[in-house]
C-alpha cells in the first residue's frame, strides 16, 4: 500500500477500524473469522465455494448471545437486499417468456400508483430494475419505522407518494428500495399470484434450495440467527421486514449455491441469461438492523464468497467490509500457493 494511503487510514479512520485493517493477515480463513469477533462483531458466518473444491462454511461468535448459543453456519439469516437478485432473475425470466417488457412504463403496469409518482409515464421496467428511475427511497424517509416495520406494504407507499423525483428517469443511478417494492407488485399482477411463489417454483426448487424463504413468517424463529444493533441490548430478530427486495431469509450455503448457478448459466436459459446480464448485477450486499450480508463472485479465483454478520450500527459496515476483503485476500493467497 502506498505510504500516503496508509497515512490517511491511520489519521482519518475511526480508531476501532485501524486494528483490523492493519493487523497481520492470518494464514487461514477460520483464523480471520475468529479474529472478527474480537473487533466487536457478535457472530459471523462465511461460505466459500471455489470451483473444483468442496464448499466450506466457517463461523464464530454467537447465534444468540443472551443464551450463549454459538454461531451455527447452517443458521437462517435475513439477507436483506440480496433478495433483489432473486427478483431480478424472476423479472428476466418473465421478460424471456414475453410476459413482461423492459420498455413498458410504470404507468403501463401500475396506473393507479403511477398517478402519485412523478415521471411514471417515462420510468420503464428496465429503469426500475437498474435503480435509474429517480423515485425516492422509502427507507430514507425520516418517518420510516425501523423499530416497528410496517405490516402492510400500502403503508410503505405512503412514504413516496407525491414526493418530487430525485432526478429525471434514466439520467442517473441511485439505489432505491422503492424500485423493487414496485417490481414486486408488477410481478404479482403479471403472474396473478405472489412473486414469492414464482421464485420458489422457478428458482429455488430447481436448484434444490430448501433453506431459502421469502418471509421471516415462513420459518421457525429458533432457526434464525439473532440480530444486534450497537447501543441496543435486545435481540431484534423479530423485526419483520416484508417489503419485496428485502424480505428473504436463507442460509449462507443456499445464497452461495444460488449465486454460483446464476453466474455459471445453470439457472437461466441462454436467452434469459442475456436479458439478465443486460439489466442487473451478479453480486449484492444487504443491510437491515442487526444484519449485514455480502455475496460476491471473484472471477480471478473462480470463487463465491458469502459473509453474514449479525451486528450492525456505528462503523460496523466498514468493519464487515474490512473482514470480508481480508478473507478474500487469504483465499487468493492460498490459491496462488
N, C-alpha and C positions, 0 to 999 in steps of 0.2 A: 504494500500500500504506500502511495506517495506520502512524503513527510507532511505536506500541507493538509492532506486528508486526515491523517492520524491526529494532527494537532487540532483540527476542527472538531473531531469526535471528542477528544479529551476536554476541550474548552467549552463546548456547547451542548453536548449530550447530557441528559439527566443522569445524575450520579448512579442511579440503580441500573443504568444500561451500560455503563463503562466496563464493569467487571465481566459480564457475559460477552461483551464484544471483544475484549482484549485478552480474555483467558486463553491459555494454550488449548489448542484443538485436541480433544480426545481421539484415541485411535478407533474406538468403536461407537456405533450409534447408541447402544444402550447406555454407555457412559455419559453421552451428551444428554440423553433423555433423563437420566438420574440427576445430572447437574442442573437441569432446568427447574427442578423443584426447589433447589436452593436459591434460585433467583426470585422466588415469590409466586410461582405457579402452584395451584393446588393439585392438579392432575394433568397428565398428558398421555396421549395415545399417538403412536406413529405407525404407519403402514408403508412398507417399501416393496414394490414389485418391479424387479429388474428383469428384463426379458431374458428367458433362458434359465432363470433361477426360481426357486420356490419363494413365493412371497413371505415376508417376515413381519410380524407385529411386535411392537415394543410398547411398554407402558411404565409409568412411575407415578408416585404420589397417591392421591385419594380419588376414589369414585364417589365416596361420601365421607367428608372429613369429620362430621359430628359423630357418625357411627364407626369411624376408623375402618372403613371398608376400602381396601387397596384398589387402585385403578385396575380395571379389567379391560384388556384390549378388545374384548368381544362386546363391550357395552354399547348400547344405542346412544346417539348423540344428536343434538339439534344442529343440523348442518346449515341452517340459515340460508344465505343467498347462493350456496352451492345448488340449492333447489332450482335455480334459474337454468342450469344446464339441462335438466330433465324437461323443463317446459320448452326450452328452445328446440330440443330434439323432437318433442311432440309436435311443435309447430312445423318443423322441417318435414316431418312425415306426412302431415296433413296437406302441406303445400305440394308434396310429391304425389299425393292422391288427388290433386286438383280440387280439394275441398276448401282450401284457403288460398288466397292470393296475397303475396307480399306487397303488391302495389295498390290494393284496396285500402281505403282510409278508415280511420276511427269513426268518422261519420257514417260510413257504409255499414260497419259492423255493429256499432253501438250508438244508434242515432239518438236515443233518449239521453244517455250520459254525455254524448258529444255536444249537446246544446249548452252544457255548462263547463266545457273545457275549451280553452282558447285554441284556435288554429286547427280544430279537429278535422276540418274538411281537407287539410293538407298534410295531416300526420298519417303516414302509411304504416301498415303492419310491420314492414321492414324496419322503419324508424323506431317503433316500439321495442322490437327485439334488440336493436343495436344501441338503445339509450340515446337516440338522436331526435327525440320528439319535442323536447323543450318543456314537457309537462313537469311541474314541481314535484318533488319527492315528498310524499305524505309523512315519511318518517323524520323529515327535517322540521315539520311544523311544531311550534312550541307547545301545542296542546296535545301532541301525540302521547297517549298514556302508557309509557314504557313499563310502569309498575303494575298496571292492570289492563293488559291489552284488550282491545275490542273483541267481542264475541261474534260480531256481525260485520262483514266487510262493507255493508252500506254505511256504517259509521265512519269507516276509513275514507270513503269517497268524499265525505263532507269536508275533509281537511284540504281537498284540492279543488273542489268546485268553485268556479267563478274567480279563481286566482289568476293573475297575469302569468303568461308563459315566461320561462327563464330565458328563452331565445327562440328564434324562428325555426320551424321544423327543418331538420337536415343540415343546419348551419354549424352545429357544434355537437360534441359528445359530452353528456353529463349524466352520470349514473342516477337513475331514479327508480325506486321500488314501485312507483305508481305505474310504470310501463308494464310490469309483469302482473300487477293487480288487474289491469285491463286485458292483457293477453289471456289470463286465466278465464275471464268471463267470455272472451271471444271464443276460446276453445270450447267452453261449456255449451255455448249457444250453437256452435257448429256441430258438435257431436250429438247434442240432445241429451247428454248426461255429463257427469262430472269428469273433468280432465284428469282428476286423480285416478279414476278407474281406468281411463285410457292409458295413462302412464304405467299402471300396474300390469295391464293386459299386454301392451305392446312393447314395453321396455323392460320392466322388472322380471316378469315371468320368463320371457325368452332367455334372459341371462341367468336365471336361477337366483335372483337377488331376493331371498326370503327374509332379509333383515333390513329392508328399506320400507319406510311408511310415509304416507303423505301428511299425516297429522299426529300430534302428540296423543290425541284422544284414542288412537288406534292401538296403543301399546300399553303394556304394564309399566307403570312409572318406576317400579323397582328395577327394571332393566335399563333405565336411562341414567346416564352419568349426571351427577348433581352439578349445578352451576353456581358460581360465586362471583360477587362483584366487590371490588375494592371498597372498603369502608362500610360494607353491609354484611353482617354476620350470617344471616339466614340463607339456606338453600333456596334458590329462585328457579328451580327446575319446573315448578308447576305454572309459571307464567307461560300461557299458551298463545303462540303467535300463529294465527290461522291464515294470514294473507298469502295468496299464491306467490311463489317465488321466494318464500322464506319460511315455509311451514314444515319442511320434511325432516324426518328423523331416520338415521341409518347408522350402521357400523362403519368403521374406517375401511374394513376389508370390502364391504359392499360398494362404497364410494370408489375405491381403487379399481375394483372389477368393472364397474360402470365406465369409469374414465378410460381404462385400457380398451374396452370394447368400442367406445366412441372414437378413439384415436386409430385403432388398427383396422377399422372397417367392418368388424363383425356385427355391429349393432344396426347399421343402416345399409340400405342398398346403395349402389354407386350413384344413382340419381339423388337419393336423399342426402348422401354424404356431400355431394357437390352443392346442394342447396344449403345444408348446414354450414359448410365452410364459407359460404358467401355472406352469412348473416351473424354468426356468433363465434365465440372463443372456445378453446379447448382446455381451459383451466378456470378456476374460480376460488374466491375466498368467501368466508361467511362470518358475520358478526351479529350476535344478539347478546343482551345482558347475560353474563355468565358463560358464554360460549364463543370460542374463536376457532375457525377452521380454515385450512389451506389445502387445496387439492391441485397439484400441478404435474405436468409431464415434462421430463428433462430429456430432450432428444439426443444430446451428446452421449448419454449413457443408457438411453432407452429405458428410462425408469419413471415409474409413477411414485410420487411421494405424497402421502396424505398425513396431515397433522391436526389433531384435535387438542385443544386446551380448554379446561373448564373454569377459567378465571378471566375476568375482563375488567376494564376500567383503568384509570390512570394511564401509565405508559406501557401497559401490558400488551397492546397490539404490537408496538415496536419490539418489545421483548420477544413476543411469539415469532415475529419475522426473523429476528436475530437467531433464535434457536433453530428455526426451520432452515435458514441459509447455512448454518454450521452443520446441520445434519446432512444436507445435500453435498456440502464440501467433503465431509467424511466419506460418503458413498462414492463420490467422484475419485477421491484419492485411493480408495480400495479398488475401484475399477481399473485405475492406472496400474496399481501394483499387480 
